[in-house]
Amino acid sequence: MSFTSWLLRESFLAIHIKDGKEKAVSIISKSTLPRIMRKEHIVEELSFYGYKTYKIAKKEGNKRAMLFLHGGAYEKGFAMPHWVLIERMLKALDIDVYAPDYPFLPHKCEETMDMVVEVYKKMLKTYDSKDIFFMGDSAGGGLALALCMYLRDHDMPQPAKNVMISPWLDVSMSNPDMEKYDFFDPWLNREELIVTGKRYAGKLGVKHPYCSPIYGDPRGLCKMYITFGTYDILCPDGLKFKKKCEELKVDLRFDLKEEMLHTYPMLPVKEAKEAREKIVEFIMESE
């Protein structure tokens, strides 16, 4: 663990102790596209079911695109680290990025899924599926995997690849191994996420694959990449999903970084750069 990573974790712990709250961490929210990105890129605002999706490109005529699904526990919109990550992907890859500000709580899983499916359908009118990539962090990572399962179940083409950063794979938060990780995670609150997960799942239930894709069948999906840090309470579900894929001989690349926090590739730490380089390398690999 670099000094910066250690300092960041200790700062989160200090906030927790000082405020007297259980793992309360404030992230700078920036739900709308930053002005500087509007000035430096070609931006188009699309609407699906009344919700905004940003199409962002460095130049016109790109043949490849990324669907980026932000995290936020299905109850928050974009935060500044999401825009920073999108900016870095735009610089590293010749792609258009579609970033939907999808419905979150009190809206349920079905409404969120319906909206992102429509975004993907729109993308398929411009790009071949083999030239489309998914990327999501935390809840967005879980949603990206659930979306791939939905597409397979409804006979729609898979994207080329799916990159998931610390994905929330099980909104039931029922994995007993989480107790071992809870002490090291200064960020996520298991009890709060259990409540949030139930609200998001609604009538489908917390163990429906479109809410908690860890319970779905990963066969027949595109190539997948998952990265986790071991100071992340969601990591045990990542390891569980990795084992499931190995048993079913499903193509999954799994990167585990010791002593790293939740969504660490998006954090201002030394290790994040290396993680992003691996992600870009995975996306750029030929079939």
N, C-alpha and C positions, 0 to 999 in steps of 0.2 A: 504494500500500500504506500503510495506516494505521500509526502507531507501534506499536499493540498487535499488529498482524499481524506486523510486522517483529520485534518482541521475542519473539513466540511462536516464529517460525521460528528465530531465533538461539538460543533456549533449547533447542529440539530439537537443533540442531546441536551445542550445547555438551554436551548429554547424550551424544550420539554420540561426541564427542571424549573426554570425561571417562571414560566407561565402557570405551572401547576396543572397543566393539561396533559392528556395522554397522547403523546406523539403528535402534537399539533405543529405543522410546518406550513408556513405561508410562502407561496410561490407567486411571483409577480404575474398577474393575469393580463393577458393581451388578446382578447377574443377577436379583435379585428386585425386585418393585415397591417403591419407597420408601414408608415409612410415611405420609409426608405426603400422597402421592397417594391412598393408601387412605382417609385421613381426609377428604379434600376431594372425592373423586369416588365414583361408584357403581362398584364393582369386582366382577367375576365371574370365577372361575377355571374354565376349560374344559380338557378333556383330550382329546387326539387321539393315538392310538398310544402312549399313556403319556407324552406330552409336554404341558407346560402352555402354555395360551394365555390371556393376560389380556384381558378385555373391559373397557374403561374408558370411562366416560361422565360428563359434567357433570350431566346430568339424564336422566330417563326419557323414552321416546317419540321419540327422534331417528329421522328417516327416512333419514339418510345415514350411511355408515360408511366407515372407512379400514382397510385391511389394511396394517400397518406391519411391514416385514421389516428387522431390524437387521443391521448389518455386523459384521465380526469375522473376515474371511478364512475363513469356514466352520469355524473352530476355537475361537471364543470366543462367549460369550453377550452379553447386554445389558451396556452400559457406561452410566455416569451421563449422558453427553451424549445418549444415545437417549431416556432418560426425560425429560430437559429439552426435547428437541424435541417429543416426544409431548405434553407439558404445554402447549407453546406452540401446537400445532395444536388442542388441545382448547379453548384460550382464543379462538383466532381463528375457529374453525368450529363449527357446531352438528352434531357428528358423534359416533358411537361409534367407538372405536379398538380393533381387534383386534390384539394384539401377541403372536405366537407365539414361544415359546422353542424354535425348531425344532431337529431333530437336526443336530449338526455332527460333525466328525471325532472318532473314526474312522468315523462313518457316512458313507455315500456319497450322491451326488447323487440317486439314485432314491428313497432313504428320505426325504430332505429334501423333495423334490418331492411325494411321496405325502402327507406330513403337511400341507403348506401348501395343497394342493388340497382336502383334507378341511375345513380351516378355511374356505376360500372357499365350499365347498358348504354349510356351516353358515350362513354369512352370507347366501347366496342364499335361504335359507328365511325370512329376516326382511326383507331389503332387496331392492329391484329392482336389477339389475346397473347400471342407469344412475345409481344413487345410491351406488355403491361406488367408492372410489378406492384405488389402490395407492401406497405410498411405501416406498422403501428406500434405504439408504446403502451404498456400497462393495459388499461381497459381497451384501448385501440388495438393492441396486439391480440387480445382475446377476440375482439370483434373481427379482425382480419382473418383469423383462423375459422371462426364461426361462419364468416361470409364465404370462405372457400368451401366449407361443408354444405352450405346452402346452395351454392352454384352447382356442385356435383349432384346434389339431391334433386335439383330442378333441371338437369340436363343442359346446363349452361357451361361455356368453356372456362377452364381454369386460367388464371394469369400464369405468367412464366415462372414467377418465384414470389415467395411470401417471407418478408423479414419481420420478425417480432422481437421487440426490445422489452424484456421483463414482462411478458404478457400475463394478464389476469385470466387464467385458464379455468378457474373454478370459483364462481361467485358464491358458492356455499361455504367456502373457507373451512372445509371440514377435515382437511388433511391433518392428522395428529402430529406429523413431523414438524408442523409449523411452530410448535412450542419451543423447539430447539433453536429456531431462528429468531424468535420474537425478541430476545434479549439484545441481539446485535442490530436489529432494524430500528433506527431512531425515527422512522418516517411513517410507516403504515400502521394503522390501528385495526387489529383483527376484528374486534367487536363492532366497530363502526362499519367495516366492510361487509360483515355478515348482514347487518340491517340493510345497507345499500343494495347488496346483491339480491336480497329478497324483493325489494321494491322494484328493481330493474327487471327481474324475471317475471314478476306478476303471475298470471294464470299458467304460464308455461312451466313454471317451477324451476328451482335453482339448478337442477340436474339435467335440464334439457340441453342438448348439444349446442343450440343456437345462443344459449345464455352462458353455458359452461362447456366449451368445446372439448375439454379433457374427457368428457363422457361420450364423445362422438367417435366414429370410425375414421381414422386418418388415412385410410387407403383410398387411392384414386385422387389424391390432391396433388397440387404442384410441389416443386422443390421448396423446402422450408429451411429457414435459418432462425435460430433462437439464441439470444444471449441473456445471461443472468449474472448477477453478482451474488456471492454467498452471504452478504449482509442484507438480504431481501427476503421478507417473510413469504413471498410468492414463489421463491426458488424451489421448495419441495415439490410443488405441483409441476414445475418445469422438468425436474428430474423424473417425476412419475410419468409425464408425457413422453420424455425421451426413452424410457424403458419400454413403454407401450409401442412406440415406433420401431424400436429395435426388434421386439418380438414379432411384429407384423411385417418386418423388412420394408419399412417406409423410409423414403429419402428425407432425412432430417440432419442438418448440421447443427450441432449444439456447442456453444461456446460458454464456458463457465470461468468467471474471473473471481479469484479469492479476494475476500474482504472488500468487495465493491457494493455500493448501495443500489437501491431500486432505480432503474432507468439510468444507470451510470454513464452510458454513452452520450447522454444529453447534458451531463453536468460539466461544469468548468474545472475538470481535473485532467491530469496528464494521461491517465489510462483511457479516457474517452476517445482521444485521437486515434489510438491504436484500434479500439473497437470499431470506430467508424470506417477506418481503412479496411478492416476485415469485411465489413458489410458491403462496401463499395466493390471490393474484390469479388465477393459472392455474386453480386448483381451482374457484374461485367463478365463473369465466366461464360464461355460458350457452352452450348449443350453437349 
